[in-house]
Amino acid sequence: MEGEVVAAGPGARNDAGVVTALDVKAGDRVLFGKWSGTEVKIDGEDLLIMKESDLMGVVEGAPAVARKAA
């Protein structure tokens, strides 16, 4: 499956309590498994909440928003 990151937090906290920054940011196009994440509906929009570890990769190139406009 492919999607666009719409928001990302500051990172994940490790066992020592230190926050490790995420490698993804809002606007990135990402690949993930079909059953990954938790489905939620916010303001009528269907979204997925997932851990960065659930992502299979980031698609390089133009952001998803730019591709939709083209």
C-alpha positions as CSV (number, residue, x, y, z in Angstrom):
1,M,0.0,0.0,0.0
2,E,1.1,3.6,-0.6
3,G,0.1,6.7,1.3
4,E,1.2,10.2,2.3
5,V,2.4,11.2,5.8
6,V,0.1,14.0,6.9
7,A,1.7,14.5,10.4
8,A,4.5,13.1,12.4
9,G,5.4,13.5,16.1
10,P,8.8,14.4,17.5
11,G,10.0,10.7,17.6
12,A,10.1,7.5,19.5
13,R,11.3,7.2,23.1
14,N,13.8,4.3,23.6
15,D,14.3,2.2,26.7
16,A,16.6,4.9,28.3
17,G,13.9,7.5,27.8
18,V,15.8,9.4,25.0
19,V,13.7,10.6,22.1
20,T,15.0,9.4,18.7
21,A,13.9,11.6,15.8
22,L,11.8,10.1,13.0
23,D,13.1,9.7,9.5
24,V,9.8,10.6,7.9
25,K,8.1,14.0,7.7
26,A,4.7,15.3,6.6
27,G,4.4,15.2,2.8
28,D,6.6,12.0,2.4
29,R,5.1,9.2,0.2
30,V,5.5,5.9,2.0
31,L,4.9,2.2,1.5
32,F,3.4,0.0,4.2
33,G,1.7,-3.4,4.5
34,K,-2.0,-3.8,3.8
35,W,-2.9,-4.5,7.4
36,S,-0.5,-1.9,9.0
37,G,-1.7,0.8,11.4
38,T,-4.9,1.7,13.1
39,E,-7.8,3.1,11.1
40,V,-9.4,6.3,12.5
41,K,-11.8,8.9,11.1
42,I,-11.0,12.6,12.0
43,D,-13.2,15.4,10.7
44,G,-14.7,12.9,8.2
45,E,-11.3,11.9,6.8
46,D,-10.2,8.3,7.0
47,L,-6.6,8.1,8.3
48,L,-4.1,5.5,9.5
49,I,-2.0,5.9,12.7
50,M,1.1,3.8,12.6
51,K,4.6,3.4,13.9
52,E,7.6,4.3,11.7
53,S,8.7,0.7,12.1
54,D,5.6,-0.4,10.2
55,L,6.8,1.5,7.1
56,M,8.5,-0.4,4.4
57,G,10.1,2.6,2.7
58,V,9.8,6.2,1.5
59,V,9.2,6.8,-2.2
60,E,11.7,9.2,-3.7
61,G,10.7,12.0,-6.1
62,A,8.0,14.6,-6.1
63,P,5.7,14.8,-3.1
64,A,2.3,13.1,-3.4
65,V,0.5,16.5,-3.4
66,A,2.5,17.7,-6.5
67,R,1.7,14.4,-8.3
68,K,-2.0,14.8,-7.7
69,A,-1.9,18.3,-9.3
70,A,0.0,17.1,-12.4
